[in-house]
Amino acid sequence: MTNHWRDIRHADLIMINGANPAEAHPVGFQWMMKAKLERGAKMIHVDPRFTRTSAVADTHLRIRTGTDVAYFGGLINYVLGNNLYHKEYVQYATNAGLVVKEGYAFTDGLFNGYDPQKRVYDTKAWAYETGPDGFAKIDVEHPRSVLNLLRAHYNRYTPEMVERITGIPKDQFLQVAKLVGETGRPDKVMTIVYAVGLTHHTTGVQLIRSGAVLQLLLGNIGRPGGGMNAERGHANIQGNTDHAISWDILPGYLRIPAPGQRTIDDYVKQSASTKTAANSLNFFGENYRKFTVSLLKTWYGDTAT
């Protein structure tokens, strides 16, 4: 969760996707009801089933299972096509203005850099153009800026396509899209709440990222009442993450050391994120070594040298 359960009471719009918090998280659900009853927040429930959450929602969108990518794509296209995104936030607090290298493309369902033999992408082919200072060039008006590439990528997700793929009637989708678009300003904020109804798909990562893109366009990340908020529990997914039961991460979301990484220097150099823009914040990457040392000392005490 980017925000806390109690913070949901500050939301003006609550969009619940692939979750049933009224039954699965009843203690946390009180904060959604508090926003609805005390602030007049609207609640939208996007789910194939009609549940107790649907019963108290202002709108229940009955979506075909597994089609949420088209739903989020339609909302992103609506926000971009109608210039409803939070312009100042998008320009200064996201990578929307960074210019992508020439050659980036999306054709017939595939991005550039795809190796059909290995069936993997070369993600280095999607890098940013850099200036003499080594940082990415920034020009939000550039045809290859992240923002304009987003426009081009998502313009196919028309209300008609959303209806055809998801089964949500066009007029109902547009009513919700209007409410969502109204939160792209400083005096309104939306939270997206989700659970395994999104994550437990083969496209789960893409679904969560799509929601995050929408929230970043609207300026709803890092604000009270906003965020991408996953319903989780320490007896399942969150506990799995925190206690390093997942094979691919260590506690604190640190990466598993890869073959050939024989020293901490090797590990940090290949694992820590780096800044792409001069004025960006890279707290996790810049403190990666400290987090690693802290974990090793926790495990091995004085012998961690």
N, C-alpha and C positions, 0 to 999 in steps of 0.2 A: 504494500500500500504506500502510495506517495504521501498520503495524509492519514490522520487517525480517525477511528470510528466516530469519536465524539465531534470531530470537526465537520462531519457531514451536516450537522445542524445549521451550518452557515450557507448551505447551498440554496440557489434559486431554482435549479433544475437538477433532478436526479434521474440519470438514465441507467437502468439495471439491465444488463445483458447476460443471458445464460446463467442466471442465478435466481435463487428463491429465498432471499434473506428472511422473509417473514416466518418461514418454517425452519430453515437451516441455521440461521443466525439471529434468533429472536431477541437476544439481549442487545446486539448491535443495531438491530432494525429500529429500536426505539429512537435513535438519532435521526433516521430518515423520517419517521413519523413526526418528530419534533419540528423538523424543517417544514414539513407539509402543513402541520396544524398551526404553528406559531409564525412562520414566515410566509406562508402561502406558496411554498415551493411546489412546482409541478413534478409529478413522478411518472416516468415512462418505463414500462416493463416490456422488454423485447425478448420473447421466449416462445418456443413452439407450444408449451403447455399453459393452460390457465390455472394459476395456483392462488394461494392466499396472498401472495405478493401482487398478482394481477388484480385481485379483488379490491385492493385499496389504492391501486395506481390510477392516475387520471386517464392514461391511455395504455392499452395492451396491444402491442404489435405482434401478431401471430406470424412468426417467421419460419420458413422451411429450415429444418435442421441442417447446419453446416454451411449456410449461405451468408453468414455475417460479413464476410469480406465485401460482398456486393452492397450490403446495407451501409457499412462504414464508408465504402467508396462513394456511394451516393451522397452521403452527408458531407464528405470532404469536397466533392465536386460542387455541391450546392453552396458551401461556404466560400470556396474560391471563385466560383462563377458569378456570385453576387457581391463579391468584395466585402464579405462580412467578417473576414479575419481581423484580428487585433493587430493593426499595422505596426504600431510602435513596439509592442511585445515581440512580434514575429521578427522584426528587423534587428532588434538589439539583444534578444534573449534566446534566439534559436540560430540554427545554421542555414536559415532560409536564404540569406544573401550570399553564401559561399558559392563560388563558381566551380562547376564540375569540368574535368578535363574533356577536351574534344574527343569524340568517338563514342561517348556514352549513348546507348540506344536501347530501345525495347521494341522488338519486332516479332510478330507471330507468337507472342507468349513467352519469349525468352529475352533476357538482357544480354548485352554484349559481354564478352569474356567467358562464354560457356564452352566447355570442352565436352563434346558429345561422347568421346571414348571413355573418359573418366567420370562423366556425368557430374561435374562440379564446376563452379564458377571461379574465375580468377578475380577476386574482389579488388585487387590492385588496379584493375582496369576501370574502376569507378572512383578513382582518387580525385582530389581537388586540384585545380590549377594553383600553383604557388608563385609568390613574388620573390624578389631578391632577399627578403628577410626570412624566407623559409616557411612563412605562414600562407594560408589560403587567401586567394584574391577574394575581395568582398564587393559585390555589385548586385544588389537585389533586382535591378532592372535588366541585367544581362540575360540573354535568351537561354543560357545554360546555368543560370542560378538555380539553386535547389527549389526555390519557390516556383519558378517558371517551368521547371521540369515536372514538378508536382502537378501543375495545371495541365500540362500535356498528357501526363500519365492518367489522371483521374477524369478527364473530360468525357471519357467513354461511359462513365457510370451515371447515365441519365436516369431521371425518375422512371422512364419506361423500362429501362434495363433492370433497375432495382425491382420493379413490380414483377417482371418476367422471371427473374432468378429467385427472388425471396418469397414471392407470393403476397407481399404486403401491397395492398391497393395504392395506386399512385397518389390519390388525394389524401389518404391517411399518412403516407410517407411525407408528403409535402407539408402537412400540418405539423408534424414532428420536426422536420427540417427547419421550419420557420422558428420554432421554439429554440432549437439548438443554435441557430444563427444569431439569435438575439443575445446570446451569452458572450459574444466576441467583443465585449466592451468592458470598461473598468468597473461599472456599477452592477454587473451581472456575472454570475459564475455557475458553472455546471460541474457536477461530479459524475464520473462513469464508474459504476460498481459492477464487477463481474466475478465469475467463479468458474468451476470446471466445465460449465456449459460452453465456455469459449476455449479454455486451455486444453481440454482433452479432445482436441481434433488434430489431425495431421497438419492443419494450417493454424494451430493455436498461436504460434509465435507471430505469424502475420496478422492474426486477429487483434492481439494485444497491441502490436505496433501500430496498426491502423487506428485504433482508438487513441493511442498516444499522439499520433500525428494530428488527429482532429483536435485534441485538447491543446496541443501546442499552437495550432493555428488560431484557436480562440483565446489564447492567453490564459488557459485555465489550469496550468501546471504551476505549482509553487505558490498558490493563492489559497486563503481560507475558503473552505467549501468546495474546492476544486479537486483535481487530480485523477489518476487512474488507480482505483482502489479494489484490490483483489480480496475477496472473502477467503480467508485461510484460517487454519487452526494449528496449534502446536502439536496436535496429535497426528497431523498428516503432512501436508505439503510444506508449511512453514517450518515445522520441526525437522523434516527431511533436509531442508536447506540449511538451517542453523547448525545442525549437528553433523553436517558433511556426510550424510548417507548417500547423497547423489554421487555418482562416480566422477563427474566432471568438474566439481568445485570443492574447495576447502572452505572452512568456516569464514564468514565475512566476504563471501563471493570472490575469494582469491582463486586463481587458476591452479589446476593440477600441474606440477612441473612436467615439462615435455622431455622426450629423449634428447640427449645432448646438452641439457641445461645442468651443468655440474657445479655451478656456484650460484650464490644469491645474485651476483651481478648479472650472470646469464639469464636467470629467471626473471628478474625485475625488468631488464632491458627488453625481453621478448613478451612480457605479460602486461606491463603497465601501459595505460593509455597516455597519449601525448596530446598537447594542445595543437589545434588547427588554426586558431585565430589568436591574435595578440591579446585581446581583451577578454578571452574566455577563461573560465575557472575550471581547473582540472584537479580538484581536491583529492579524488581517489587515486589518480595516476601519480601525482606528486608525493603522496604519502604511502605509496604501495610498499616500499621497502619497510617503512615503520610498521605497517600492518603485518607484514610477513614476519618481521623480527618479534613483534608482540605475540603472534601465534606460536612461533617456535619456542619462545621463553615460557609460554603457558604450558606447552607440551613437555619440554625438556628441562625447564628450570635453569640452574646454573651451568648445565652442560651444553646449553645452546650458545655456541660461540662461533 
